[in-house]
């Protein structure tokens, strides 16, 4: 089973960043303090481009490792449909056997090729499994020193612009902090995922409370072996966007 890569080409992605975030093209003598929220592929390449332009960067990552959507966990939620507001949210967009459907040659950043490495635990196939993509992102973060500016386990609860033009970021350590601490930055780049929690449509004909919950949103699919020897109907809702 395969999934399209979410890693963009470096040149196209950099052009997009420059068009949406003028801070990236500022002269180096106007260095800014920038907060990047999310340490997935988008957050990592954003942090690197900001550092290359001479800006001071802090990356906030709510999990204890980088990789974003490429971090796999076998855990599943007790409420797979996402109705119970008190459930523990398990975020993983992957399933165990997932492989990419693009060759690694077109998945890497322009100046950091996604090359096969002959090391223990690596996947040298041209269409590798999801773990190899995560390894690539970790290599990228280590080689360019981004790993040193990532604050792991930090949850951002609020971002807002202040009267002085700076940005207020409220954050806390997920494991033990109750109160959010406030920090100020010259700019904030949002690179977190948007599909951590399912969006359940309000369709009167389907009473979700009456479902026998063998209903799995893509995020909750987990192990495909759950569907062995079963007759399964998939209801798929999607939207198409054109990126210009």
MIDOSE-1310 file (N, C-alpha, C; in nm, 2 decimals, decimal comma, always signed):
residues 244
xxxx	+0,08/-0,12/+0,00/+0,00/+0,00/+0,00/+0,09/+0,12/+0,00; +0,05/+0,23/-0,07/+0,13/+0,34/-0,09/+0,06/+0,47/-0,06; +0,14/+0,58/-0,04/+0,08/+0,71/-0,01/+0,17/+0,81/-0,07; +0,11/+0,91/-0,13/+0,19/+1,02/-0,20/+0,27/+1,09/-0,10
xxxx	+0,40/+1,13/-0,13/+0,49/+1,20/-0,05/+0,43/+1,34/-0,02; +0,46/+1,39/+0,10/+0,43/+1,53/+0,14/+0,55/+1,62/+0,14; +0,67/+1,56/+0,10/+0,79/+1,64/+0,10/+0,80/+1,72/-0,03; +0,80/+1,85/-0,03/+0,81/+1,93/-0,15/+0,95/+1,94/-0,21
xxxx	+0,96/+1,97/-0,33/+1,09/+2,00/-0,39/+1,14/+2,13/-0,33; +1,27/+2,14/-0,30/+1,32/+2,26/-0,23/+1,30/+2,39/-0,31; +1,33/+2,39/-0,44/+1,32/+2,52/-0,51/+1,18/+2,57/-0,52; +1,08/+2,49/-0,55/+0,94/+2,53/-0,55/+0,90/+2,57/-0,41
xxxx	+0,94/+2,50/-0,31/+0,89/+2,53/-0,18/+0,95/+2,66/-0,13; +1,08/+2,68/-0,16/+1,14/+2,81/-0,12/+1,08/+2,93/-0,19; +1,04/+2,91/-0,32/+0,97/+3,02/-0,38/+0,84/+3,05/-0,31; +0,77/+2,95/-0,27/+0,64/+2,97/-0,20/+0,66/+3,04/-0,07
xxxx	+0,77/+3,00/+0,00/+0,80/+3,06/+0,13/+0,83/+3,21/+0,11; +0,91/+3,24/+0,01/+0,95/+3,38/-0,01/+0,83/+3,47/-0,05; +0,73/+3,41/-0,12/+0,62/+3,49/-0,16/+0,52/+3,51/-0,05; +0,51/+3,42/+0,05/+0,42/+3,43/+0,16/+0,48/+3,49/+0,28
xxxx	+0,61/+3,48/+0,30/+0,68/+3,53/+0,42/+0,80/+3,62/+0,38; +0,77/+3,75/+0,36/+0,88/+3,84/+0,32/+1,00/+3,84/+0,41; +0,98/+3,79/+0,54/+1,09/+3,79/+0,63/+1,21/+3,71/+0,58; +1,18/+3,61/+0,50/+1,28/+3,52/+0,45/+1,38/+3,60/+0,35
xxxx	+1,33/+3,70/+0,29/+1,42/+3,77/+0,19/+1,47/+3,90/+0,25; +1,46/+3,92/+0,38/+1,52/+4,04/+0,44/+1,67/+4,04/+0,44; +1,74/+4,15/+0,44/+1,88/+4,15/+0,45/+1,93/+4,09/+0,58; +2,05/+4,03/+0,58/+2,09/+3,96/+0,70/+2,11/+4,05/+0,82
xxxx	+2,14/+4,18/+0,79/+2,16/+4,27/+0,90/+2,03/+4,31/+0,97; +1,91/+4,26/+0,93/+1,79/+4,28/+1,00/+1,74/+4,14/+1,05; +1,83/+4,08/+1,12/+1,80/+3,94/+1,18/+1,68/+3,95/+1,27; +1,59/+3,86/+1,26/+1,47/+3,85/+1,35/+1,46/+3,72/+1,43
xxxx	+1,39/+3,73/+1,54/+1,36/+3,61/+1,62/+1,23/+3,55/+1,57; +1,24/+3,43/+1,52/+1,12/+3,37/+1,45/+1,08/+3,24/+1,52; +0,96/+3,22/+1,55/+0,91/+3,09/+1,60/+0,85/+3,01/+1,49; +0,88/+2,88/+1,48/+0,83/+2,79/+1,38/+0,75/+2,68/+1,46
xxxx	+0,62/+2,67/+1,43/+0,54/+2,57/+1,50/+0,53/+2,44/+1,42; +0,59/+2,34/+1,47/+0,58/+2,21/+1,40/+0,72/+2,17/+1,34; +0,76/+2,05/+1,37/+0,89/+2,00/+1,32/+0,87/+1,88/+1,23; +0,77/+1,89/+1,14/+0,76/+1,80/+1,03/+0,84/+1,85/+0,91
xxxx	+0,82/+1,80/+0,79/+0,90/+1,83/+0,68/+0,89/+1,98/+0,65; +0,77/+2,04/+0,66/+0,76/+2,19/+0,63/+0,83/+2,27/+0,74; +0,82/+2,23/+0,86/+0,88/+2,31/+0,97/+1,03/+2,30/+0,96; +1,09/+2,18/+0,93/+1,23/+2,17/+0,92/+1,29/+2,25/+0,81
xxxx	+1,23/+2,24/+0,69/+1,29/+2,32/+0,58/+1,27/+2,47/+0,60; +1,16/+2,51/+0,66/+1,14/+2,65/+0,70/+1,25/+2,70/+0,79; +1,28/+2,62/+0,89/+1,38/+2,66/+0,99/+1,52/+2,67/+0,92; +1,55/+2,58/+0,83/+1,68/+2,59/+0,77/+1,69/+2,72/+0,68
xxxx	+1,58/+2,75/+0,60/+1,58/+2,86/+0,52/+1,59/+2,99/+0,60; +1,53/+3,00/+0,71/+1,54/+3,11/+0,80/+1,68/+3,13/+0,85; +1,74/+3,02/+0,90/+1,87/+3,02/+0,95/+1,97/+3,07/+0,84; +1,95/+3,02/+0,72/+2,04/+3,06/+0,61/+2,03/+3,21/+0,58
xxxx	+1,92/+3,27/+0,61/+1,91/+3,42/+0,59/+1,95/+3,50/+0,72; +2,00/+3,42/+0,82/+2,06/+3,49/+0,93/+1,96/+3,52/+1,04; +1,84/+3,46/+1,04/+1,75/+3,48/+1,15/+1,77/+3,38/+1,26; +1,72/+3,41/+1,38/+1,73/+3,33/+1,50/+1,60/+3,25/+1,51
xxxx	+1,60/+3,12/+1,52/+1,49/+3,03/+1,50/+1,47/+2,94/+1,62; +1,34/+2,93/+1,67/+1,30/+2,83/+1,76/+1,19/+2,75/+1,70; +1,20/+2,62/+1,71/+1,09/+2,53/+1,65/+1,02/+2,46/+1,77; +0,89/+2,48/+1,77/+0,81/+2,41/+1,88/+0,75/+2,28/+1,82
xxxx	+0,77/+2,17/+1,89/+0,72/+2,04/+1,85/+0,65/+1,98/+1,96; +0,52/+1,95/+1,95/+0,44/+1,90/+2,06/+0,48/+1,75/+2,09; +0,53/+1,68/+2,00/+0,57/+1,54/+2,02/+0,71/+1,54/+2,07; +0,76/+1,42/+2,11/+0,90/+1,40/+2,16/+1,00/+1,36/+2,05
xxxx	+0,95/+1,37/+1,92/+1,04/+1,35/+1,81/+0,99/+1,43/+1,69; +1,09/+1,45/+1,60/+1,05/+1,53/+1,48/+0,99/+1,43/+1,37; +0,94/+1,49/+1,27/+0,89/+1,41/+1,16/+0,75/+1,43/+1,12; +0,67/+1,48/+1,21/+0,53/+1,52/+1,18/+0,45/+1,39/+1,13
xxxx	+0,39/+1,40/+1,01/+0,31/+1,30/+0,96/+0,38/+1,17/+0,94; +0,51/+1,17/+0,94/+0,59/+1,05/+0,91/+0,63/+0,97/+1,04; +0,58/+1,01/+1,15/+0,60/+0,94/+1,27/+0,49/+0,84/+1,29; +0,53/+0,71/+1,29/+0,43/+0,60/+1,30/+0,42/+0,56/+1,45
xxxx	+0,29/+0,53/+1,49/+0,27/+0,47/+1,62/+0,16/+0,36/+1,60; +0,18/+0,24/+1,65/+0,07/+0,14/+1,64/-0,05/+0,16/+1,73; -0,04/+0,26/+1,82/-0,15/+0,29/+1,91/-0,27/+0,34/+1,83; -0,39/+0,31/+1,88/-0,52/+0,36/+1,82/-0,60/+0,41/+1,93
xxxx	-0,70/+0,50/+1,90/-0,78/+0,56/+2,00/-0,90/+0,46/+2,04; -0,94/+0,48/+2,16/-1,05/+0,40/+2,21/-1,18/+0,43/+2,14; -1,19/+0,56/+2,09/-1,31/+0,61/+2,02/-1,26/+0,64/+1,88; -1,26/+0,55/+1,78/-1,20/+0,57/+1,65/-1,28/+0,67/+1,57
xxxx	-1,41/+0,70/+1,60/-1,49/+0,79/+1,53/-1,46/+0,94/+1,58; -1,41/+0,95/+1,70/-1,37/+1,08/+1,75/-1,48/+1,16/+1,81; -1,58/+1,09/+1,87/-1,70/+1,16/+1,93/-1,67/+1,20/+2,07; -1,60/+1,11/+2,15/-1,58/+1,13/+2,29/-1,48/+1,25/+2,31
xxxx	-1,52/+1,36/+2,36/-1,42/+1,47/+2,38/-1,31/+1,45/+2,48; -1,33/+1,35/+2,56/-1,23/+1,32/+2,67/-1,13/+1,21/+2,63; -1,14/+1,16/+2,50/-1,05/+1,05/+2,46/-0,91/+1,11/+2,45; -0,81/+1,02/+2,46/-0,67/+1,05/+2,43/-0,65/+1,05/+2,28
xxxx	-0,60/+1,16/+2,23/-0,59/+1,17/+2,08/-0,46/+1,10/+2,04; -0,47/+1,01/+1,95/-0,35/+0,94/+1,90/-0,33/+0,99/+1,76; -0,22/+1,06/+1,73/-0,20/+1,12/+1,60/-0,10/+1,03/+1,52; -0,14/+0,97/+1,42/-0,06/+0,90/+1,32/-0,13/+0,89/+1,19
xxxx	-0,07/+0,94/+1,09/-0,14/+0,93/+0,95/-0,08/+0,81/+0,88; -0,02/+0,72/+0,94/+0,05/+0,61/+0,88/-0,01/+0,48/+0,92; +0,01/+0,37/+0,84/-0,01/+0,24/+0,88/+0,11/+0,16/+0,86; +0,12/+0,04/+0,92/+0,25/-0,03/+0,93/+0,32/-0,06/+0,80
xxxx	+0,24/-0,10/+0,69/+0,30/-0,14/+0,57/+0,31/-0,03/+0,46; +0,29/+0,09/+0,50/+0,29/+0,20/+0,40/+0,42/+0,22/+0,34; +0,42/+0,24/+0,20/+0,53/+0,27/+0,13/+0,50/+0,39/+0,04; +0,60/+0,47/+0,00/+0,57/+0,59/-0,08/+0,54/+0,54/-0,22
xxxx	+0,47/+0,63/-0,30/+0,44/+0,59/-0,44/+0,52/+0,68/-0,53; +0,62/+0,75/-0,48/+0,71/+0,83/-0,57/+0,85/+0,78/-0,55; +0,93/+0,78/-0,65/+1,07/+0,74/-0,63/+1,14/+0,84/-0,54; +1,24/+0,79/-0,47/+1,31/+0,87/-0,38/+1,38/+0,99/-0,44
xxxx	+1,41/+0,97/-0,57/+1,49/+1,08/-0,65/+1,41/+1,21/-0,65; +1,28/+1,20/-0,65/+1,20/+1,32/-0,66/+1,14/+1,37/-0,52; +1,17/+1,29/-0,41/+1,11/+1,32/-0,28/+1,20/+1,41/-0,20; +1,33/+1,42/-0,23/+1,42/+1,49/-0,14/+1,42/+1,64/-0,17
xxxx	+1,48/+1,72/-0,08/+1,49/+1,86/-0,10/+1,60/+1,88/-0,21; +1,59/+1,99/-0,28/+1,68/+2,01/-0,40/+1,83/+2,00/-0,37; +1,87/+2,05/-0,26/+2,02/+2,05/-0,23/+2,05/+1,94/-0,12; +1,96/+1,85/-0,09/+1,98/+1,75/+0,01/+1,91/+1,62/-0,05
xxxx	+1,97/+1,55/-0,14/+1,91/+1,44/-0,21/+1,87/+1,33/-0,11; +1,76/+1,26/-0,14/+1,71/+1,15/-0,06/+1,78/+1,02/-0,12; +1,90/+1,00/-0,08/+1,98/+0,89/-0,14/+1,97/+0,77/-0,05; +1,99/+0,65/-0,10/+1,98/+0,53/-0,03/+2,11/+0,52/+0,05
xxxx	+2,10/+0,48/+0,18/+2,22/+0,46/+0,26/+2,23/+0,32/+0,31; +2,35/+0,26/+0,29/+2,37/+0,12/+0,33/+2,41/+0,11/+0,47; +2,31/+0,13/+0,56/+2,33/+0,12/+0,70/+2,23/+0,03/+0,76; +2,26/-0,03/+0,88/+2,16/-0,11/+0,95/+2,03/-0,04/+0,97
xxxx	+1,92/-0,10/+0,95/+1,79/-0,04/+0,97/+1,74/+0,06/+0,87; +1,82/+0,08/+0,76/+1,78/+0,17/+0,65/+1,71/+0,09/+0,54; +1,63/+0,15/+0,46/+1,55/+0,09/+0,35/+1,60/+0,15/+0,22; +1,69/+0,08/+0,15/+1,75/+0,13/+0,03/+1,66/+0,12/-0,10
xxxx	+1,54/+0,07/-0,09/+1,45/+0,06/-0,20/+1,42/+0,19/-0,27; +1,39/+0,19/-0,39/+1,36/+0,32/-0,46/+1,23/+0,37/-0,41; +1,14/+0,29/-0,38/+1,01/+0,32/-0,32/+1,01/+0,27/-0,17; +1,07/+0,34/-0,08/+1,09/+0,29/+0,05/+0,96/+0,30/+0,14
xxxx	+0,97/+0,23/+0,25/+0,87/+0,24/+0,35/+0,87/+0,38/+0,43; +0,77/+0,40/+0,51/+0,76/+0,53/+0,58/+0,88/+0,56/+0,67; +0,93/+0,45/+0,73/+1,04/+0,47/+0,82/+1,17/+0,53/+0,76; +1,19/+0,50/+0,63/+1,30/+0,56/+0,56/+1,29/+0,71/+0,54
xxxx	+1,16/+0,76/+0,52/+1,14/+0,90/+0,51/+1,17/+0,97/+0,64; +1,12/+0,91/+0,75/+1,15/+0,97/+0,88/+1,30/+0,97/+0,91; +1,37/+0,87/+0,87/+1,52/+0,87/+0,88/+1,58/+0,98/+0,80; +1,53/+1,01/+0,68/+1,58/+1,11/+0,60/+1,56/+1,25/+0,66
xxxx	+1,44/+1,27/+0,72/+1,41/+1,40/+0,79/+1,50/+1,42/+0,91; +1,53/+1,31/+0,98/+1,62/+1,32/+1,09/+1,76/+1,35/+1,05; +1,81/+1,29/+0,94/+1,94/+1,32/+0,88/+1,95/+1,47/+0,85; +1,84/+1,52/+0,78/+1,84/+1,66/+0,74/+1,85/+1,75/+0,86
xxxx	+1,78/+1,72/+0,97/+1,78/+1,81/+1,08/+1,92/+1,80/+1,15; +1,98/+1,69/+1,16/+2,11/+1,68/+1,22/+2,22/+1,74/+1,14; +2,22/+1,72/+1,01/+2,33/+1,77/+0,92/+2,33/+1,92/+0,92; +2,21/+1,98/+0,93/+2,21/+2,13/+0,92/+2,19/+2,20/+1,06
xxxx	+2,20/+2,12/+1,16/+2,20/+2,18/+1,30/+2,06/+2,22/+1,34; +1,96/+2,18/+1,27/+1,82/+2,22/+1,31/+1,78/+2,15/+1,44; +1,83/+2,03/+1,46/+1,79/+1,96/+1,58/+1,81/+2,03/+1,71; +1,91/+2,12/+1,71/+1,95/+2,20/+1,83/+1,86/+2,31/+1,86
xxxx	+1,77/+2,35/+1,77/+1,68/+2,46/+1,80/+1,53/+2,41/+1,81; +1,51/+2,28/+1,81/+1,38/+2,22/+1,83/+1,35/+2,20/+1,98; +1,24/+2,25/+2,03/+1,19/+2,22/+2,16/+1,09/+2,11/+2,16; +1,13/+2,00/+2,20/+1,04/+1,88/+2,19/+0,94/+1,88/+2,31
xxxx	+0,82/+1,82/+2,28/+0,72/+1,81/+2,39/+0,66/+1,94/+2,43; +0,67/+2,04/+2,34/+0,62/+2,18/+2,37/+0,49/+2,20/+2,30; +0,38/+2,23/+2,37/+0,25/+2,25/+2,32/+0,23/+2,40/+2,31; +0,19/+2,45/+2,19/+0,16/+2,59/+2,17/+0,01/+2,61/+2,19
xxxx	-0,03/+2,69/+2,28/-0,18/+2,71/+2,31/-0,23/+2,84/+2,25; -0,15/+2,94/+2,22/-0,20/+3,06/+2,17/-0,09/+3,14/+2,09; -0,13/+3,20/+1,98/-0,04/+3,29/+1,90/-0,12/+3,41/+1,87; -0,07/+3,53/+1,90/-0,14/+3,65/+1,87/-0,05/+3,77/+1,85
xxxx	-0,09/+3,86/+1,77/-0,01/+3,98/+1,75/-0,03/+4,09/+1,86; +0,08/+4,15/+1,90/+0,07/+4,24/+2,01/+0,07/+4,39/+1,95; +0,04/+4,48/+2,04/+0,03/+4,62/+2,00/+0,17/+4,67/+1,94; +0,28/+4,62/+1,99/+0,41/+4,67/+1,95/+0,45/+4,60/+1,82
xxxx	+0,36/+4,52/+1,76/+0,40/+4,46/+1,63/+0,46/+4,32/+1,64; +0,50/+4,28/+1,76/+0,56/+4,15/+1,78/+0,45/+4,05/+1,80; +0,49/+3,92/+1,81/+0,40/+3,81/+1,82/+0,41/+3,74/+1,96; +0,30/+3,72/+2,02/+0,30/+3,65/+2,15/+0,28/+3,50/+2,13
xxxx	+0,36/+3,42/+2,18/+0,34/+3,27/+2,17/+0,33/+3,21/+2,31; +0,22/+3,15/+2,34/+0,20/+3,09/+2,47/+0,23/+2,94/+2,46; +0,32/+2,88/+2,54/+0,36/+2,74/+2,53/+0,38/+2,68/+2,66; +0,38/+2,55/+2,66/+0,40/+2,48/+2,79/+0,46/+2,34/+2,76
xxxx	+0,52/+2,28/+2,85/+0,57/+2,14/+2,84/+0,45/+2,05/+2,86; +0,42/+1,97/+2,76/+0,30/+1,89/+2,77/+0,29/+1,79/+2,89; +0,41/+1,74/+2,93/+0,40/+1,63/+3,03/+0,38/+1,68/+3,17; +0,43/+1,80/+3,20/+0,42/+1,84/+3,35/+0,38/+1,98/+3,37
xxxx	+0,37/+2,07/+3,27/+0,33/+2,21/+3,29/+0,18/+2,23/+3,28; +0,12/+2,30/+3,37/-0,02/+2,34/+3,37/-0,04/+2,48/+3,31; +0,05/+2,57/+3,35/+0,04/+2,71/+3,31/+0,13/+2,73/+3,18; +0,07/+2,81/+3,09/+0,14/+2,84/+2,97/+0,23/+2,96/+2,99
xxxx	+0,36/+2,95/+2,95/+0,45/+3,06/+2,95/+0,44/+3,14/+2,82; +0,47/+3,27/+2,83/+0,46/+3,35/+2,72/+0,59/+3,40/+2,67; +0,62/+3,40/+2,54/+0,74/+3,44/+2,48/+0,70/+3,54/+2,36; +0,80/+3,63/+2,33/+0,77/+3,72/+2,22/+0,87/+3,69/+2,10
xxxx	+0,81/+3,70/+1,98/+0,89/+3,68/+1,86/+0,85/+3,79/+1,75; +0,95/+3,81/+1,66/+0,92/+3,91/+1,55/+0,83/+3,85/+1,45; +0,83/+3,72/+1,44/+0,74/+3,65/+1,33/+0,72/+3,51/+1,38; +0,61/+3,46/+1,33/+0,57/+3,32/+1,35/+0,53/+3,25/+1,22
xxxx	+0,58/+3,13/+1,20/+0,55/+3,05/+1,09/+0,48/+2,92/+1,13; +0,35/+2,90/+1,09/+0,27/+2,79/+1,13/+0,30/+2,67/+1,04; +0,36/+2,56/+1,09/+0,39/+2,45/+1,01/+0,33/+2,32/+1,07; +0,23/+2,33/+1,15/+0,17/+2,21/+1,21/+0,07/+2,15/+1,12
xxxx	+0,04/+2,02/+1,15/-0,06/+1,95/+1,07/-0,20/+2,00/+1,10; -0,29/+1,98/+1,00/-0,43/+2,03/+1,02/-0,53/+1,91/+1,03; -0,48/+1,79/+1,04/-0,57/+1,67/+1,04/-0,55/+1,58/+1,15; -0,51/+1,64/+1,27/-0,49/+1,56/+1,39/-0,62/+1,50/+1,44
xxxx	-0,73/+1,58/+1,43/-0,86/+1,53/+1,48/-0,95/+1,52/+1,36; -1,04/+1,42/+1,36/-1,13/+1,41/+1,25/-1,24/+1,51/+1,25; -1,29/+1,55/+1,13/-1,41/+1,64/+1,12/-1,53/+1,56/+1,08; -1,62/+1,54/+1,18/-1,73/+1,45/+1,16/-1,85/+1,53/+1,10
xxxx	-1,90/+1,49/+0,99/-2,01/+1,56/+0,92/-2,14/+1,54/+1,00; -2,22/+1,64/+1,00/-2,35/+1,64/+1,07/-2,45/+1,59/+0,96; -2,47/+1,46/+0,95/-2,56/+1,40/+0,85/-2,67/+1,33/+0,93; -2,79/+1,38/+0,93/-2,90/+1,32/+1,01/-2,92/+1,17/+0,98
xxxx	-2,91/+1,13/+0,86/-2,94/+0,99/+0,83/-2,84/+0,89/+0,90; -2,72/+0,94/+0,93/-2,63/+0,86/+1,00/-2,62/+0,90/+1,15; -2,67/+0,82/+1,23/-2,65/+0,85/+1,38/-2,53/+0,78/+1,42; -2,42/+0,86/+1,44/-2,29/+0,81/+1,48/-2,30/+0,73/+1,61
xxxx	-2,38/+0,77/+1,70/-2,39/+0,70/+1,83/-2,44/+0,56/+1,81; -2,50/+0,53/+1,70/-2,56/+0,39/+1,68/-2,46/+0,31/+1,59; -2,35/+0,37/+1,55/-2,25/+0,29/+1,47/-2,19/+0,18/+1,56; -2,17/+0,07/+1,49/-2,08/-0,03/+1,55/-1,94/+0,01/+1,51
xxxx	-1,86/+0,06/+1,60/-1,74/+0,14/+1,55/-1,63/+0,06/+1,49; -1,67/-0,01/+1,38/-1,56/-0,05/+1,29/-1,55/+0,05/+1,18; -1,54/+0,18/+1,23/-1,53/+0,29/+1,14/-1,40/+0,36/+1,16; -1,31/+0,36/+1,06/-1,18/+0,41/+1,08/-1,15/+0,53/+0,99
xxxx	-1,13/+0,64/+1,05/-1,08/+0,75/+0,97/-0,94/+0,71/+0,92; -0,88/+0,77/+0,82/-0,75/+0,74/+0,77/-0,65/+0,74/+0,88; -0,66/+0,84/+0,97/-0,56/+0,85/+1,07/-0,56/+0,73/+1,17; -0,67/+0,66/+1,17/-0,69/+0,56/+1,27/-0,68/+0,42/+1,21
xxxx	-0,64/+0,41/+1,08/-0,64/+0,28/+1,01/-0,54/+0,18/+1,08; -0,42/+0,23/+1,11/-0,33/+0,15/+1,19/-0,29/+0,02/+1,11; -0,32/-0,09/+1,16/-0,28/-0,22/+1,10/-0,39/-0,27/+1,01; -0,35/-0,30/+0,88/-0,45/-0,34/+0,79/-0,50/-0,48/+0,82
xxxx	-0,43/-0,55/+0,90/-0,47/-0,69/+0,94/-0,61/-0,69/+1,01; -0,65/-0,57/+1,06/-0,78/-0,57/+1,13/-0,89/-0,60/+1,03; -0,87/-0,58/+0,90/-0,98/-0,60/+0,80/-0,97/-0,73/+0,73; -0,88/-0,82/+0,78/-0,87/-0,95/+0,72/-1,00/-1,03/+0,73
xxxx	-1,04/-1,10/+0,63/-1,16/-1,18/+0,63/-1,29/-1,10/+0,67; -1,30/-0,98/+0,63/-1,42/-0,90/+0,66/-1,46/-0,84/+0,53; -1,59/-0,81/+0,52/-1,65/-0,73/+0,41/-1,66/-0,59/+0,46; -1,59/-0,50/+0,39/-1,58/-0,36/+0,44/-1,63/-0,26/+0,33
xxxx	-1,70/-0,17/+0,38/-1,75/-0,06/+0,29/-1,68/+0,07/+0,33; -1,62/+0,14/+0,23/-1,55/+0,26/+0,26/-1,63/+0,38/+0,21; -1,66/+0,47/+0,30/-1,73/+0,60/+0,27/-1,62/+0,71/+0,27; -1,59/+0,76/+0,15/-1,48/+0,86/+0,14/-1,53/+1,00/+0,11
xxxx	-1,49/+1,09/+0,19/-1,53/+1,23/+0,17/-1,40/+1,31/+0,15; -1,39/+1,39/+0,05/-1,26/+1,46/+0,02/-1,29/+1,60/-0,04; -1,19/+1,68/-0,04/-1,20/+1,81/-0,12/-1,07/+1,82/-0,20; -1,08/+1,89/-0,31/-0,97/+1,91/-0,40/-0,93/+2,06/-0,39
xxxx	-0,80/+2,09/-0,38/-0,75/+2,22/-0,38/-0,65/+2,24/-0,49; -0,65/+2,36/-0,55/-0,55/+2,40/-0,65/-0,45/+2,49/-0,58; -0,33/+2,45/-0,58/-0,22/+2,53/-0,53/-0,16/+2,61/-0,64; -0,16/+2,74/-0,63/-0,10/+2,83/-0,73/+0,03/+2,89/-0,68
